[in-house]
Amino acid sequence: MKIQLSDHFTTGRLLRFALPSIVMMIFTSFYGVVDGIFVSNFTGSTAFASLNLVWPYIMILGGVGFILGVGGTALVSYQMGTGDRKLANRTFSLIVYAGIVVGLLLTLFGELTMAPVCRLMGASEEMLPYCVKYGRVMLLGIIPFTLQNMFQSFLVAAEKPRLGLWVTVAAGITNMGLDYLFMGPFHWGVVGAAWATMLSECVGGLIPLLYFCFPNSSLYRLGRTRWDGAALLQTCTNGMSEFVTNISMSLVNMLYNLQLMKYIGEDGVAAYGVIQYVAFFFVAIYIGYSMGTAPIVSYHYGAENYDELKNLFRKGMGFIAVAALCMITLSQTLANLVAGIFVGYDAELTALTAHAFRIYSLAFLMSGFNIYGSDFFTALNNGKISAAISFIRTVILEMSAVMLLPLAFGMDGIWIALPIAEALALIVTAQFLIRKRHVYHYA
């Protein structure tokens, strides 16, 4: 039976609708993990550290897709909930076209600034060539990467989450297959990893673009539009939390790398790279659930169906609580295994990575509630509160913790920074949810 945004959602129906998005995000993180394993084992720790050093800059440039995708999904789902399907399609088309134009401009900017930015981020002379070669190839994929990030959200809003899942699977298989081919038989090193990722982004971004260009069975189709500055502003406002999260997390990652180079060296950056790959695998469950349920929240908010909003909020918080307990158990149990898969060729680096991951993963107990709370306000078209949660959580709390805690606790202060920041951010998230419960009628 087809599940529609307008339905009443039992726990089973909600999980069935959100499951493709959850699996999609898990699979996205999985092929990122495989990418890291290939780079680390085929090219060594220096090249692996270089890749992780430049990656935050790539994410900053490609982050416009998250803004337009998540912010646009909230807006067009709200418009669909009010019954104006024609307006929703026109807005959808405008947002996609805007993403392509902005992606092109960011590609040109990135190509001009790659080398000086890598130096600014602390790349050593040995790391710099790897950073620049990898980064410049990756920049060729900014437009499809932007589209891929946008359509991950829009396919859910179009009631086609399974199509989003299959596109992600296709992109992931492409990436993993080309990783082996380019870094194995072809011996292309980090450049091969970059080409593999870039071509997989083309699969993930261009297939949905073609799908929406032609007649289809979803709620949306790309077509003629007109300039609507108010709609783009509302989209950017709705997606501001994703923008803040993406930019601030990239800046936080840069700060982590600078601190790790200072306190540990290249091994610290390599260990942090492993942690980031694996942490995203866990956090993908939170992101996938939030992404998968956000269009439902937006639709029922637009339709003023407040009983269903209460139902969605209650079930969402329950899901996050159960997922958090499972994640902390798995992360503590599998730390040694995970470290060995990535850097098992170096016993000292393996021990450092496992120790760091056990401390860092304590954040999983709190991060899900912060992610869901921020995305819930985005779905309610309140990008300001969503952005405030993201800004406080990352820019203020996590960056402060990364700077200050190593002064007191040395190396371990770097790893404990995220759990401390997430715990403090949870207090902020809870305050917003409590204060706004009567405004939006979700509790």
Secondary structure, 3 states (H helix, E strand, C coil): CCCCCCCCCCHHHHHHHHHHHHHHHHHHHHHHHHHHHHHHHHHCHHHHHHHHHHHHHHHHHHCHHHHHHHHHHHHHHHHHHCCCHHHHHHHHHHHHHHHHHHHHHHHHHHHHHHHHHHHHCCCCCCCHHHHHHHHHHHHCCHHHHHHHHHHHHHHHHCCCHHHHHHHHHHHHHHHHHHHHHHHCCCCCHHHHHHHHHHHHHHHHHHHHHHHHHCCCCCCCCCCCCCCCHHHHHHHHHHCHHHHHHHHHHHHHHHHHHHHHHHHCCHHHHHHHHHHHHHHHHHHHHHHHHHHHHHHHHHHHHHCCCHHHHHHHHHHHHHHHHHHHHHHHHHHHHHHHHHHHHHHCCCHHHHHHHHHHHHHHHHHHHHHHHHHHHHHHHHHCCCHHHHHHHHHHHHHHHHHHHHHHHHHHHCHHHHHHHHHHHHHHHHHHHHHHHHHCHHHHCCC
